Amino acid sequence: MFVEKRSEKRRKKKYDGSYTFWDLVFDILFWIPELIFLPFRLVFYLFRFLARSIFDGI
């Protein structure tokens, strides 16, 4: 009886949906490349927009 309750508590705790430390670590690891490439991507889109607006207007 106690073993069943203990395993049920563990299962509830495991699938509780709470945000753990490892969730934070993985979120940070996924966001680092995005933050590094974001400025380059913005500059690329800006130059592409300017080039298209200039050359399409000719």
PLY file of the C-alpha trace (Angstrom):
ply
format ascii 1.0
element vertex 58
property float x
property float y
property float z
element edge 57
property int vertex1
property int vertex2
end_header
0.00 0.00 0.00
2.74 2.49 0.91
4.82 1.49 -2.08
1.92 2.18 -4.41
1.30 5.60 -2.90
4.97 6.49 -3.07
5.26 5.51 -6.72
2.06 7.40 -7.47
3.47 10.53 -5.81
6.66 10.22 -7.84
4.68 9.84 -11.01
2.59 12.91 -10.19
5.68 14.90 -9.35
7.42 13.80 -12.53
4.52 14.73 -14.82
3.39 17.72 -12.78
4.36 20.17 -15.51
6.55 22.23 -13.22
9.46 24.13 -14.73
12.70 22.56 -13.55
16.30 23.69 -13.54
17.10 21.46 -16.53
14.25 23.01 -18.50
15.88 26.38 -17.91
19.29 25.08 -18.99
17.92 23.63 -22.23
15.97 26.82 -22.95
19.13 28.87 -22.56
21.09 26.47 -24.79
18.45 26.80 -27.50
18.30 30.61 -27.27
22.07 31.27 -27.45
22.38 30.59 -31.21
19.27 32.64 -31.88
20.67 35.61 -30.01
24.02 35.33 -31.79
22.58 35.16 -35.31
19.75 37.67 -34.84
21.78 40.84 -35.61
23.31 39.28 -38.73
19.91 38.14 -39.91
18.43 41.60 -39.39
21.27 43.26 -41.33
20.88 40.72 -44.13
17.14 41.36 -44.41
17.69 45.12 -44.30
20.21 45.02 -47.17
18.00 42.67 -49.13
15.01 44.97 -48.68
17.02 48.03 -49.72
18.51 46.29 -52.75
15.11 45.07 -53.92
13.50 48.46 -53.45
16.32 50.23 -55.32
16.71 47.79 -58.21
12.99 47.15 -58.68
12.45 50.90 -58.91
14.80 51.31 -61.88
0 1
1 2
2 3
3 4
4 5
5 6
6 7
7 8
8 9
9 10
10 11
11 12
12 13
13 14
14 15
15 16
16 17
17 18
18 19
19 20
20 21
21 22
22 23
23 24
24 25
25 26
26 27
27 28
28 29
29 30
30 31
31 32
32 33
33 34
34 35
35 36
36 37
37 38
38 39
39 40
40 41
41 42
42 43
43 44
44 45
45 46
46 47
47 48
48 49
49 50
50 51
51 52
52 53
53 54
54 55
55 56
56 57
